[in-house]
Amino acid sequence: MGRKSSTKKIVRELTKEKHPKAQSRKINFRLKIQKHQIYGAILVIIMISILISAGYLIFQRAFRSTEIARFLPEKQTVFTVELNYNPEHSQFSKTAKILEKYPYYSAQALKDFLTQKLQTNFETQINPWLGKNLGLSILNSKNTPGETFTVYFLETKDKAQAEKWLRQSASAQPYNNREIFLLQNGARLTLIDEYLFLSEKDQSLKELIDFSNSDEDALFDSSRYLRAKNNLPFNYIAFAFINFKNINDDSLTAFESIKPFLKFFDSEGLALVAMDEKFALQSFLNLSGEEIENMDFLENQEKYQADLAAYVKEDALIFWGGNNLENQLRRLILAMSGGDKDSMQIFDTVLQNYTNRYFGPEITLSLDILPLFKNEFALAIEEYDKKLTYKLLLKINNSEKALEELHDIFDNFAKVGSVYEKKIVTFTMADGTVGKEIMAVPENIRRQKLQIDDYDIFELTIGQKNSNIFYAVIDRYAIVTDNFDTMKNAVNMIKNGGKSLRLSKDFQELITHILSSSDEVSYLNFDKLMPLIFKGGKVPKYLLPLSSLTSGKNYFQDGVTTINYLDIN
């Protein structure tokens, strides 16, 4: 081998010496081509760029509907959702196939709805002028503070036909250079450029007409709307946008518990995309604030494989897992606060207060608890004997150290006595009067050591109701649960393997796709959850199609993208 290589090298060198002029001519020829073609190449690139830009504009005009956001006032719009109603579009046909077993989600159901709203025959009176885009919007009233109204919108592909139908079917009254039409069922309609708007109130349509004649900014002019739209798929069956900043307090009277949290959000866009056998729901939550620009924890630092799903039951109801809980919490706080520094500090304080409440002042969230979650973690809800059980799994580096830290945490939990029960306490006042009072009395917490397959399992028993917490460190894994059978199952799966969520069909077909771009994942098994949520196990028919939901998040400097796979029965 050495001799042949040396021979080839010598032949190449002799060849170079034998034809020096030919080699020189070859080099000069290459240089000459580069010099003559460089300007032509630049010109070609410029022409291609112009053609691409022009082609995109032509495509937008010819094949895409005019954005409904151009007709909605930015300062008043709370929520808008639009449906891609184009029977020739692949999204429409895929959606029809996925939902073919559910007639209340069919195209015919939509036709029946429009027939009822417009009081006319769909095929002969509506279909000839109906365009590709329809939906509804919720807006705050400009003239009546605190009031909101809903308007439906339908794109028209033939405005003259739509106007002809209106004049035949409704009475008209002029308003601000346009007309408002009144149907016999009390519905009001108006035409503004390519769109027909429908509402139950005159005032709502008058405000839209006034806006169309003004110089006020449309929703389409809003940076938050465009940022959400541009970060979501171009083709979809439905798109929605919500501006949390425009939600007024009066409209949240039925949601008092979540009202404080909504104040921290900015806005969010959502796109529903029909795939071959399921839906993908992607959202983009806008973040704002200078504080988020250099936050390194936003980046996806580690590749997450969801290995701990191998120790979760195949039919688990809920699974949430990821890497580095501290980063996940900081991201969540960032999303909740919209990047506001003061709000982020408040969330940090609240979390530490809860830590003090349950584990005492000697345990801190950042120094004692979060280090246990530095690697992969998973939280699951499973079912044993028709009872829901909770399971926490942690991947650890040092088994002895992790067990010591768990002992410290649960010792403090026992000392603080943070679990209370109501008791009637009898007391005697200074004047001899005997009284009774219902008081919250700390329950007694006891700890004992058990064994499963030669592994030490520690049990905390709380009060007379015998509520239990079990924890253990098995090899490189820490386990915390509220059920002995759950602990026994986890130990067996770590030791022997077996059927698990990680080997399930849902993991392979849904969760795996999420893992490719996210370092956290959540999974909801609707088939098992729904009967538990609704009284008597009677699930509303509109929720029956839902089989499972798998989600993952990507964090960027300007927002949070969530990818969801919605599996349909």
N, C-alpha and C positions, 0 to 999 in steps of 0.2 A: 504493500500500500504506500509506504513512504517513497519507494523508488518511482512508482507511477505518478504520484503527486508532483515529485520533483521534476519529472520529465515534462508534464503538462505545463508547469511554471516556466520552464526553459523555453518551450515552444512558443508560449504567449509573448515572452520577452523578445525572442528572435523575430516574431511577427511584427512587433512594434518597431524594432530597429529596421526591418526590411521595408516598411511602408511609412516613413515619417511624413512625407508630403500628403499622402492620402488622409492621414489622421488630422493633419493641420487643416485641410480643406473641409473636413467634416465638422470641425469645431466652428470654423468661420461661418459655415452654412447655417448651423443652429442659431448662432448669434444674430445672423441676418434675418431669420424668420421671426425671432422675438421682437426685433426692432420694428419691423414692418407691420406686425399684426397687433401690437399692443393697443393702438388707437381704435382699430376696428373692433377689438374685443370689448373695449369700454363702451363703444357705441351700441354693440349688440346687447350688452347688459342693460343699458339705459332703455333701449327699445322693448326688451322683454319686460322690464319693470313697468313701463307704461301700459303694455298690453295686459299684464296681469291686473293692474289697478283698474283699467277700463273694463276688463272682462268681469271683475268682481262687481263693479257698479251696475253693469248690464244685468248680471245674474240677480243681484239684489232687486232690481226694478222689475225684471221679467218673472222671476220665480218665487220671490219672497213677498209676504204680505207687508204692507206699510205698518210700521210699529204702532201698536195702540198707545204706547207710552208717549207718542207725539201729541196725543189729544187729551192727556191727563195732566192736571196741574201738579207740579212737584211738591208744593207746600201743603197740598190737601190730601194727596194719595196715601192711604194707609196700606192697602193691599190690592193686588191685581193678579188675576190668573187667566191665562189664555190657552185655548185648546187648538191643536193643529187639526182642522177639519178639511183635509184634502184626501179624498178617497184614492187618489193615484199615488200618494206618498207612501213610501215603505213603512214609515212609522205608523200610519193609520192601519195598514193591512196587518202588520205584526201585532198591533194592539188588539185588533179584532180576533186574530187567531188565539192569542193568549187568553182572552176573556170570553171565548165562544160559548163556554158552558154557563155563563152568567148573563142572562138576557137584560138585566137591569143596568148593565154597563155596555150595552150594545149601541150601534149606530141608530137602530130603530128607536131605542129608548130616548136618545137625544132628539130624534125627529119628533117623537110624541111630545116631548117637553116644549119644543119650539111651536108645535101646533097648538098646544094648550095656551102658551104665553101670547101668541100672535093671533089666536082665534081664526085660523085659516088652514087650508089644505097645504101640506108641506110640498108635495111633489109638483103641484101645478102653480102654487102661488109664491112659495119661498125658494125652492131649489133653483129656479131660473136665474135668480140674482144673488144667491148666497155665495160668499167668498170662502177663503181658506182659514179664516181666523175668527174665533168667537170666544166669549168668556164673560167674566164679571169683575167689577172693581168696587172697592169700598173707599169712600172719600169723606173727609171732614167737611162740614158745611162752612163756607167762608162767611156767610151772612148770619148764620145762627150758631154761635159758639157752643161747643159741647155736643152738637148734633152730628150724626153720621148718616150717610145714605148709600144705597147700593144701586149700581147701574149695570145693566147687561149690555154687551156690545156685539154686533155682528158685522163682519166685513162684507162689503158688497162688491161683486165682480162686475155688476152692471147697475150703476147708480140710477140710470133712467128707468129701468124696470122696477127697481125698488121704490122709486118715487111714484111711479104709476100705480103700483099696488097700494101704497099709502093713501093716495088720493081716492082710490076706489073703496078702501076699507075703513077709513077714519076721517074724522072732521079735523080741520086745521085752524090754528090761530097763529098769527104772526108774532115774532118776538126777536128784536135786535137783528134785523135783516135775515132771519131764518124763520122756520115754522116748527111749531110743536103740534103733533098729531095725537088725537085722543081716540082710543079704541073703546068699544062698548063695555069691555070688562074693566075699564078704568085705567088701563095702562097708557102711559105717555111715551111717545117716540119722537126722535128728531134725527135728521141727517146732517152730519158734519163731515164734509169731504167724502172719503170712502167708507165711513162707518155709520151704521144705524145704531143709535143708543135707545135703550128702553128702561123706564123706571116707573115707580108707582107715584112719584111726586113731581109736580111741575117744577118746584124749586131746584131740584137736583139737575134737571136738564137745562134750566135757565142759567145756572152757574157754569155748566160746561160750555154753553153757547157764549156766555160772557168771557170765559177764559179763551175760547177760540178766537175772539176778536181783540184780545189784549196782547201785550208784549211780555207777559209773565213767563217765567221759565216752565217748560214742560218737564215731566218726569224723564223724558228721553235726554234732556240737557243735564241731568244730574250725574255727577261723577260717580256717586255710589251705585246708581242704577247701571251705568255703563260698565263699571268695574265688575259688578256681579254678572252681567250679561256676557262680558268678554271672557270670563273665567269658567263659563259653563259650555256644554256641548252645543254645537250649531244646529243640529237636527234633533228634534224632540217631539213627543206627542203632547206635552203640556209644559208650560213655564209659569212660575209664580214669583212674585216679588213682594216683600213686606218691609215697610219702613217703620221700625220700632219707635223712632223719634217722633212720628206723627200720631202715635196711639194716645188718645186723650184718656184721662182718668175715668170719665163717666162711662166709657165703653168697657171698663175693666171691673165693674162692680161685681160681676159673677166670678171673677178670677182674683180675688183679694190676695190669695196665698202666693201667686206668682207675680203680682204687680211690682214688688220691689226689684225682682230680678230683671224684668223687661226693661227697666230704666237703664240697665247697663249695656244693652245691645244697640247697635247702630242700624243695620239693615241686612237683609239676606235674600238671595235669589235661589230658586230651586228649578231644576229641569228634570222632567220624567222622560226617560228614554226607553223605548220598547226594544228588547233584544229578542233572541229566537224563542226562548221559553220562559223568560222572566223580565222584570223591569229593573232598570238601574235608575236610582234617584240620586242626583248629584246636587249639592248645595254649595253656595259660597257666602260666608258670613263676613261682612266688611269689618275691618278693624281700623281704628284711627288713633292718632296720638303719636307724638315724637318719641315717647318712651320705648316703643316697640321696634325701632329701627335697628338697634344693635343687640337684640336679645338672642344669644346663641342657642338657647334651648328650643327655639322655633324649628331649627333644622333637624332632620331625621338623622340622628347620630348613629344608631345601630340597626342592624338587620334583625327584624323580629320574625320568628318562625312559629310562634304559638306552640312550643314544645309541651307546655303544661296542659294543653288540651288532651294529651294522651292519658291524663289522670282524672279526666272528667267524664261522667257517664255519657253514652252516645245520645240519649234522649234528654239531655239537660234542658231546662226551661230557659235559662239565661246564662250567658258566658261573656265576661269582659276580661281582656288580658292585654298586656303590653310590656314594654321595657321602661324601667326607671320611673316610678310613680311620682317622684318629685317633679320631674320635667312635665309629666302629664298634668299634674295639679297646677303648675305654673301656667301651662298653656290654657287650661280650663279657666283659670282666674283671668288670664289675659283676654280670652274670648268674652267672658261674662262682663268684664269691665270696659271693653272696647278700647283698651290701651290707656285708660285714665289712671295715672299714678296713685292718686288718693284712693280711688276705688279698689285698686289692687292691694293697697296696704290694709284696707278695711277687711277684705277677704282673708288675708293672712292672719289678722287679729282674731277673726271669728273662728278660724280653724284651730288656732292655738287655744282659744277659750274652751272649745269642745274637748280638746286634748286634756286640759286641766280638769275639766268637769268629770271626765271618766277615769283618768289615770293619775290625777293629782299633780301638784306643782313640780315634783321631782322628775317627771317625764316630759320631755319636750318633743314636739313633732319633728323638728328638723334634725335633732341630734340622736334621738332614741328610736323613733318609729320609722321614719323615711329611709334610714340606712338599710333596714331589713328589706326594703322594696327597691334596692338599687339595681338589681338584675331583673329577670323576668318575673312577673306576678300574674295571678289569675284569680278572679272571683266568679264563682258559679252558684246557681240555684238548681238543686236537683230534687227529685221526688222519691221518697221511700215510704212504702205502706200508706200512700195517699197523703203524706205529710211533706211539706216543703222544708228542705234543709239547705243550709248555707255552707259553702266550702271556700276557704282561702288557701291558695297555694303560692309558695315563694321559692324561687331558685336561689340557693345560698352558696357562699364560697367556703365558709368555716362552720362546720356543724356544731362544735362545742360552743363557740362564741354566740352563734344564733340562738342556741338553747338557753344560754345564760341571759341573753337580752329578752327572750320571751318570758323567762321566769321573772325578771325584774318588772316587765310591763304588767304581767298578770298579778304579781304580788301587790303592786301599787293599786291595781284595779280593785283587789280585795280589800286593801286598807281604806281606800276612799269610800267604799260602800256606796258606789254610785247607782246601784239598783235599789229602788225604793218600793215599798208596798204600803197601801193605805191601811191604817189601824185606828180603832177607836181608843183613845187614851183617856183614862179617868184621872182627874186631878182635884185637889182640895185647895180652896182659896184661903186667904188670911182670916176671913170671918167664919171659916168652917163650912162654907158652901161647897158642895161637891158638884163638879161639872164634868162634862164629857166633850171631847173634841176629836175630829178626824184629822190625823196627822200623817205625813209621809215619814215612815220609819225605815232606816237602812236595814236591808235584809242581810242575814248572815251568809258569808261566802266561805265554803270549805274546799280544800284541794286534796286530791289523793292520786296515787300512781297506779296505773293499770298496765297490762301487757297485751300486745297483739303480735303473735309470731316472734317472740323474743325482743320486740321493740317496746321501749318505754312510752306510754301514753299518759298524759297528765289531764286530769279532769277537775274542773271547777264546778261545784254544785252551789247554786244560788237560792237561798231561802227555802221556805217550806214547799214551794211549788216544784222544786227539783228541776229548775231550768239549768241546763248544762252547757259548758264550753269545754271542748276537747282540743288539746294542742300537742304536737309532737314534731320532732326532727328526724326524718328518715333519709339516711344517706345524704344527698345534697339538696333535700327538699324540706321545707317547713310547711306544716299543715295545721290549719285552725278551722274547727267546724262546731256545729251545735248539736251533732247527732253521732252516736257511737257507730251505727251502721255505715254512715258516710265516711267516718274515719277508717273503719275496717276495710271498706271498699277501696279507699285511696291507697292504703298500705298494700293491699293485694295487687292493685294495678301498677304500683311502683315496683313491686317485687316480681310480678309474673306477667305484666302486660294484659292484653285482652281487648275486648270491644271498648271503644272510647269515642269521644267526639272527634278526635283527630283522624280517626279511621272512617268516619261517617261519610256518607254521600254529600251532605251539606258542606262539610269541610272541604272536600275535594272540588266541588262545583262552585261554591260561593266564597268561603273564607279564604281559600288560596289566592283568589284574584285580588282580594283586599290587601293581603300581606305583601304583594309585590310593590306597593307604594305607600305603606303605612306602618308605623311602629306601635300601633294599637288596633284592637278589633273588638267589636261587640256583636253579639248574636242573640236574637230573640226567637224562640220556638213558639210561634203563634198557635200552632195546632194544639199544644198543651197549655199555653197561657190563657187563651181566650175563654175556655170553659171555666177557668178559675176566677177570671175577672168579672164575668157577668153572672148575675144571680140565677141559680138553678141550671147553670151551664148552657143557657140559651143564648147563643151568639147571634147578634143581628145579621140579617142576610147580606148586608153591604160589606161586612167584614169577613164573610165566609171564604172569599177567594184567597185571603192571606195565609200563607203557609209559614214563612219565616222571613226575618229581616237581618241582614248582615251589614255592618257599617265599619268604616275606617276613616280617619282624618289625616289631612295633610295641612301643615301650618306654613304660612308664608308671611312676609313682612307686612302685607296689606290685607290679609284675610285668611280665613280658615275654609278649606274645601273638604266637604264630607261626601264620601262615596258610599251609597247604599245599594245593596242588591235585594230586591223584593221578590221573593219566590212565590209563585201562584199555584194553588192546588189544581 
